[in-house]
Amino acid sequence: MNPVTIIPFSPHHQAAFKQINIEWISDLFTVEPHDLEQLDHPETHILIDGGEILLAQHGEAIVGTVAIIRTGPDEFELAKMGITKAARGLGIGRLLCEAAVDYARNMGAKRVWLESNKKAVVAVKLYERIGFVHIPLRNSPYARADVHMELLLETATTRPQRQATNAPQLSL
């Protein structure tokens, strides 16, 4: 079987990007207008000004997504990280998160921040393991946001990239 690889977004990936995110958001929350803006128009809400969408690909299938959105001259937001149900628990979220942080670092970022929700327990624990720390809440376009975290890159250590160890057992 093919290993999971992290690839950059291209327009033909938009349907998979949207579907994966709608799936996880709908499982826990309500899809909000800001979600649809980003999912329907990533070129104007994510990719502009040096943002990127990274995808986890297993064979021909896209099994995960993450967006890294420039929000200032030296900062990015980590957003829209989702994994298909069949691929959860295989280390793909860590691969995507680390790839997004590396992308931001390579673009000169000193800070990566994110918003989440306490109900997304697995995701919040992953962010903590990567090195994100909780900071006070701020105004958000998301009603569901009750967690705000940041990773300061000038103090963060670079983790070696790895492949998802369990990916060969993935069956779609």
Secondary structure, DSSP 8 states (H G I E B T S, - for coil): ---EEEEE--GGGHHHHHHHHHHHHHHHS---HHHHHHHH-HHHHTSGGG-EEEEEEETTEEEEEEEEEEEETTEEEEEEEEE-GGGTTSSHHHHHHHHHHHHHHHTT-SEEEEEE-TT-HHHHHHHHHHT-EE------S-TT--EEEEEETTT---------TTGGG---
